[in-house]
């Protein structure tokens, strides 16, 4: 109860801070399965905030059926989880890196472990998890604007695919399912066909090794569109067959950030 009260107070202070210093906010959307959530990333090893950046980075999150920021903007922090101090995902090092380059990031994170894009997220308009994410995103943007902020959507990161490699049908449909979702997100939701998109999946997951169609689909989408990047998870430290440790998550966030820089500012960095 004490921990929840501290988080609620933190969220209130973030709202007051945002209202008092309305600004142009660079919104980054991050979504996917358990490695986006940070399922095995123990917040006991949450990276030290030596530059005191986290309190300056707005954070809205929904780990479906698990934990959330309660439909309010909080500041960047660990999320409640099955570890005593919670868990965290790649958003931490990603957001801090963006902040260090002089930008003003906010992070919207939406995740659900063991979720198939075809059967759980579903196609746009099918009232699946994707539609629910869009509703949450639209709410989060309205809240920022109500505080007087200008919101600029800068990127979409999608870390998902292991569940769709669980059988041949899902794996073979993955390319078309992901392409349809990304096209809808860019053209209908964001209305920016050039929005940087960063993709990733655990290439060493047993299902993915057996059915590499998922990896090939993400790589193909990156080849076909100069505003899409594929990021690898090879070499990142794991807690089990698929979930990254805290150390792995920290490095994963750095890889995602580098991919974002390469897409958004290819000649500048």
C-alpha positions as CSV (number, residue, x, y, z in Angstrom):
1,X,0.0,0.0,0.0
2,X,2.9,2.3,0.8
3,X,4.5,1.6,-2.6
4,X,1.2,2.3,-4.4
5,X,0.8,5.6,-2.5
6,X,4.3,6.7,-3.5
7,X,3.6,5.9,-7.2
8,X,0.3,7.9,-7.0
9,X,2.1,10.8,-5.5
10,X,4.8,10.6,-8.2
11,X,2.1,10.6,-10.8
12,X,0.4,13.7,-9.3
13,X,3.7,15.5,-9.2
14,X,4.4,14.6,-12.8
15,X,0.9,16.0,-13.8
16,X,1.6,19.2,-11.9
17,X,5.0,19.5,-13.4
18,X,3.7,19.0,-17.0
19,X,0.9,21.5,-16.4
20,X,3.3,24.1,-15.1
21,X,5.8,23.7,-17.9
22,X,3.7,22.8,-21.0
23,X,6.0,22.0,-23.8
24,X,6.6,20.2,-27.1
25,X,6.7,16.5,-26.2
26,X,8.3,13.8,-28.3
27,X,6.0,10.8,-27.8
28,X,7.5,7.3,-28.4
29,X,5.1,4.3,-28.5
30,X,6.5,1.0,-27.4
31,X,4.4,-2.2,-27.5
32,X,4.6,-6.0,-27.7
33,X,5.0,-9.2,-25.7
34,X,6.8,-10.0,-22.4
35,X,10.2,-8.7,-23.4
36,X,8.7,-5.3,-24.0
37,X,7.0,-5.7,-20.6
38,X,10.2,-6.8,-18.9
39,X,8.8,-10.0,-17.4
40,X,12.0,-11.3,-16.0
41,X,13.8,-7.9,-15.6
42,X,14.1,-7.5,-11.8
43,X,13.8,-3.9,-10.8
44,X,16.3,-4.7,-8.0
45,X,18.7,-4.0,-10.8
46,X,17.0,-0.9,-12.2
47,X,19.8,1.1,-13.7
48,X,20.9,4.1,-11.5
49,X,19.4,7.4,-12.6
50,X,22.7,9.3,-12.2
51,X,21.6,12.3,-14.3
52,X,18.2,12.4,-12.6
53,X,16.3,12.1,-15.9
54,X,13.5,9.8,-14.9
55,X,11.4,12.4,-13.1
56,X,11.5,14.5,-16.3
57,X,10.3,11.8,-18.6
58,X,6.5,11.3,-18.7
59,X,5.4,7.6,-18.7
60,X,2.1,6.0,-19.4
61,X,1.9,2.2,-19.3
62,X,-0.5,-0.7,-19.5
63,X,0.7,-4.3,-18.9
64,X,-2.6,-5.9,-19.7
65,X,-4.2,-7.8,-16.8
66,X,-1.1,-7.1,-14.7
67,X,-0.2,-3.5,-13.8
68,X,-0.7,0.0,-15.2
69,X,-0.3,3.7,-14.6
70,X,-4.0,3.8,-13.9
71,X,-4.7,5.8,-17.1
72,X,-2.6,8.7,-15.9
73,X,0.8,10.0,-16.9
74,X,3.4,9.1,-14.3
75,X,7.2,9.6,-14.6
76,X,9.6,6.9,-15.8
77,X,10.0,4.2,-13.2
78,X,9.8,0.4,-12.5
79,X,6.4,-1.1,-12.9
80,X,4.7,-3.3,-10.4
81,X,5.4,-7.0,-11.0
82,X,6.1,-10.3,-9.4
83,X,9.5,-9.2,-8.2
84,X,9.6,-7.4,-4.9
85,X,10.7,-4.1,-6.5
86,X,8.8,-4.7,-9.7
87,X,10.2,-4.9,-13.3
88,X,11.1,-2.7,-16.2
89,X,11.5,-2.9,-19.9
90,X,13.7,-1.4,-22.7
91,X,11.9,1.9,-22.4
92,X,14.2,3.0,-19.6
93,X,17.5,3.1,-21.4
94,X,15.8,4.1,-24.6
95,X,14.1,7.1,-23.0
96,X,17.1,8.2,-21.1
97,X,19.2,8.1,-24.3
98,X,16.7,10.2,-26.2
99,X,16.7,12.7,-23.3
100,X,20.5,12.8,-23.3
101,X,20.4,13.9,-27.0
102,X,18.5,17.0,-26.1
103,X,15.0,15.8,-26.9
104,X,11.9,15.9,-24.6
105,X,10.6,12.3,-24.7
106,X,7.5,10.7,-23.2
107,X,6.9,7.0,-23.3
108,X,3.6,5.2,-24.0
109,X,4.1,1.5,-23.3
110,X,1.4,-1.2,-24.0
111,X,2.3,-4.9,-23.5
112,X,0.8,-8.4,-23.0
113,X,2.9,-11.5,-22.6
114,X,2.4,-14.6,-24.8
115,X,0.2,-12.7,-27.2
116,X,-0.3,-13.5,-30.9
117,X,-0.8,-10.7,-33.4
118,X,-3.4,-12.8,-35.2
119,X,-5.5,-14.2,-32.3
120,X,-5.0,-11.6,-29.5
121,X,-3.9,-8.3,-31.0
122,X,-6.0,-9.0,-34.1
123,X,-6.5,-6.8,-37.2
124,X,-7.6,-3.2,-36.9
125,X,-11.3,-3.0,-36.3
126,X,-11.7,-6.5,-34.9
127,X,-11.9,-5.3,-31.3
128,X,-8.7,-7.0,-30.3
129,X,-5.7,-5.8,-28.2
130,X,-4.5,-3.6,-31.0
131,X,-7.8,-1.6,-31.0
132,X,-7.6,-1.4,-27.2
133,X,-4.0,-0.1,-27.4
134,X,-5.1,2.6,-29.9
135,X,-7.9,3.7,-27.5
136,X,-5.4,4.0,-24.6
137,X,-2.9,5.9,-26.8
138,X,-5.6,8.4,-27.9
139,X,-6.6,8.9,-24.3
140,X,-2.9,9.4,-23.3
141,X,-2.5,12.0,-26.0
142,X,-5.6,13.9,-25.0
143,X,-4.3,14.1,-21.4
144,X,-1.0,15.6,-22.6
145,X,-2.8,18.1,-24.8
146,X,-5.2,19.0,-21.9
147,X,-2.1,20.0,-20.0
148,X,-1.2,22.4,-22.8
149,X,1.5,20.3,-24.4
150,X,2.1,19.9,-28.1
151,X,2.5,16.2,-28.9
152,X,4.8,15.0,-31.7
153,X,4.7,11.2,-32.3
154,X,8.3,10.2,-33.1
155,X,8.5,6.4,-33.2
156,X,6.7,3.1,-32.8
157,X,8.7,0.1,-31.4
158,X,7.2,-3.4,-31.7
159,X,8.9,-6.3,-29.9
160,X,6.7,-9.4,-30.5
161,X,6.4,-12.5,-32.6
162,X,7.4,-15.6,-30.5
163,X,3.8,-16.7,-30.0
164,X,3.1,-16.4,-33.7
165,X,5.9,-18.9,-34.3
166,X,4.1,-21.5,-32.2
167,X,2.5,-23.1,-35.3
168,X,2.8,-23.0,-39.1
169,X,-0.4,-21.2,-39.7
170,X,0.3,-18.2,-37.5
171,X,3.9,-18.1,-38.7
172,X,3.0,-18.1,-42.3
173,X,0.4,-15.3,-41.7
174,X,2.8,-13.1,-39.7
175,X,4.1,-10.9,-42.5
176,X,0.7,-9.9,-43.8
177,X,-0.7,-9.4,-40.2
178,X,2.2,-7.2,-39.1
179,X,2.2,-5.2,-42.4
180,X,-1.5,-4.6,-42.1
181,X,-1.1,-3.4,-38.5
182,X,1.8,-1.1,-39.3
183,X,0.1,0.4,-42.3
184,X,-3.0,1.1,-40.3
185,X,-1.0,2.6,-37.4
186,X,1.0,4.9,-39.7
187,X,-1.7,5.9,-42.2
188,X,-4.9,5.9,-40.1
189,X,-3.9,6.4,-36.5
190,X,-0.8,8.6,-36.7
191,X,-1.3,9.9,-40.3
192,X,2.4,9.8,-40.9
193,X,3.5,7.3,-43.5
194,X,7.2,8.0,-42.6
195,X,6.9,7.3,-38.9
196,X,10.1,5.4,-37.8
197,X,9.2,1.9,-36.8
198,X,11.6,-0.4,-34.9
199,X,10.9,-4.2,-34.9
200,X,12.3,-7.0,-32.9
201,X,11.8,-10.6,-31.8
202,X,13.8,-13.2,-29.8
203,X,15.5,-15.1,-32.6
204,X,16.7,-17.8,-30.2
205,X,13.2,-18.6,-28.8
206,X,12.6,-22.4,-29.5
207,X,9.4,-21.6,-31.5
208,X,11.2,-18.9,-33.6
209,X,14.2,-21.2,-34.3
210,X,11.7,-23.8,-35.5
211,X,9.7,-21.4,-37.6
212,X,11.9,-18.5,-38.7
213,X,9.1,-17.0,-40.9
214,X,8.5,-14.5,-38.1
215,X,12.1,-13.2,-38.2
216,X,12.1,-13.2,-42.0
217,X,8.8,-11.2,-42.0
218,X,10.3,-8.5,-39.8
219,X,13.5,-8.3,-41.8
220,X,11.5,-8.2,-45.1
221,X,9.4,-5.3,-43.8
222,X,12.6,-3.5,-42.9
223,X,14.1,-4.1,-46.3
224,X,10.9,-2.9,-48.1
225,X,10.6,0.4,-46.1
226,X,13.5,2.8,-45.3
227,X,11.6,4.0,-42.3
228,X,11.5,0.6,-40.7
229,X,14.4,-1.1,-38.8
230,X,14.9,-4.6,-37.6
231,X,16.8,-5.0,-34.4
232,X,18.4,-8.2,-33.2
233,X,18.3,-9.7,-29.7
234,X,21.3,-12.0,-30.2
235,X,23.8,-11.8,-27.4
236,X,21.5,-10.3,-24.8
237,X,21.6,-11.9,-21.4
238,X,18.6,-14.1,-20.6
239,X,16.9,-15.4,-17.5
240,X,15.3,-18.4,-19.3
241,X,14.7,-19.6,-22.9
242,X,13.3,-16.2,-24.0
243,X,13.0,-13.6,-21.3
244,X,15.8,-11.0,-20.9
245,X,17.4,-10.3,-17.5
246,X,17.7,-6.7,-16.3
247,X,21.2,-6.5,-17.9
248,X,19.7,-7.8,-21.2
249,X,16.9,-5.3,-21.1
250,X,19.2,-2.4,-20.5
251,X,21.3,-3.4,-23.6
252,X,18.1,-4.0,-25.6
253,X,16.9,-0.4,-24.9
254,X,20.3,0.9,-26.2
255,X,19.9,-1.1,-29.4
256,X,16.4,0.2,-30.0
257,X,17.7,3.7,-29.4
258,X,20.5,3.3,-32.0
259,X,18.0,2.0,-34.5
260,X,15.8,5.0,-33.9
261,X,18.7,7.4,-34.4
262,X,19.6,5.6,-37.7
263,X,16.1,6.0,-38.9
264,X,15.2,9.4,-37.8
265,X,18.5,11.2,-38.1
266,X,20.6,9.1,-40.5
267,X,23.0,12.0,-41.5
268,X,23.2,13.7,-38.1
269,X,24.5,10.9,-35.7
